[in-house]
């Protein structure tokens, strides 16, 4: 997932775990945040997490307080999904929008403070910030490839940063993009940048990272907030203009091949699985879009759910979060997709907060649950999902 703008951001949590433990029969009390994190200052953070990256048995979550900009990287031990533990909080000086992890380091796109490099190799110790490089704009998104970090720098385009020596990151290349860069995805020798304001998808050749060059661009009618790449197509969540399917088979000449009009809904997120794209559709649930023929994407059905927030697809099931603040239903809804044109709700699990983002790995779903932190749900039997663990977080998840 690449990053939409800060306000109204859809949060998707990605976990990459090993073999899953045996399921637990019932939920347990959430862990007391204070037992695992010692504040360096007293502040009640109240804003949502921005993003999460996972390496080995740890989740690295960026956290922002929108009121006083208290922000940083939160580290959670997820080696036992039933008992996730918040270990540390590393405060950064900017606004921690995004994080990517490689080896012993976490790389944080930190708003007005550029790229922060954090050493995560010292178990049991507060991870130190060991390197940093300011960027001329506001770092919103980061993607890694080899010895380089690619930072979507909002008003200052794409910054290419050499991280071969993590303690001394250095900007080695820059592309001054025309508009506001919200996120970046990398596929092969190209970076794909979603830009808002005068909306467009940019294609940037990064064969020589020190000399990145815009080689292609295509205007989109809305506000490009997210992009996913699959094969020869990029799928752009284009704000108020719905889903744009862009042919990138010739990177220098990307063209809009198909469009799905979502009418009055703002497309902020898109998940692609096989021949279908799934778009959260707010109060109307989740749209199922057939992309078998990318030039003619078609809405084939919708999963009728109240206030759908996030969606993840695994196998024959879609896992959809529902914000239950104003309704009796909520939490996690499990939808069978054996026939995507005829989805059917087959299971549900209530969560105590307002479920938003979700990621699925193996037999578990990880739900960002607003004021109730991170909920871990066993989905080994999709028809009977059950909360098996949770952890309170200092900000809304």
Beta strands, then each sheet from edge to edge (+ up, - down):
strand 1: 49-55
strand 2: 58-64
strand 3: 71-77
strand 4: 85-92
strand 5: 98-102
strand 6: 105-109
strand 7: 115-119
strand 8: 129-133
strand 9: 141-145
strand 10: 148-152
strand 11: 158-162
strand 12: 170-175
strand 13: 180-187
strand 14: 190-196
strand 15: 200-205
strand 16: 213-219
strand 17: 226-230
strand 18: 233-237
strand 19: 243-247
strand 20: 255-260
strand 21: 271-273
strand 22: 276-280
strand 23: 286-290
strand 24: 298-303
strand 25: 308-314
strand 26: 317-322
strand 27: 331-336
strand 28: 344-349
strand 29: 358-361
strand 30: 364-368
strand 31: 374-378
strand 32: 386-391
sheet 1: 1+ 2- 3+ 4-
sheet 2: 5+ 6- 7+ 8-
sheet 3: 9+ 10- 11+ 12-
sheet 4: 13+ 14- 15+ 16-
sheet 5: 17+ 18- 19+ 20-
sheet 6: 21+ 22- 23+ 24-
sheet 7: 25+ 26- 27+ 28-
sheet 8: 29+ 30- 31+ 32-
end
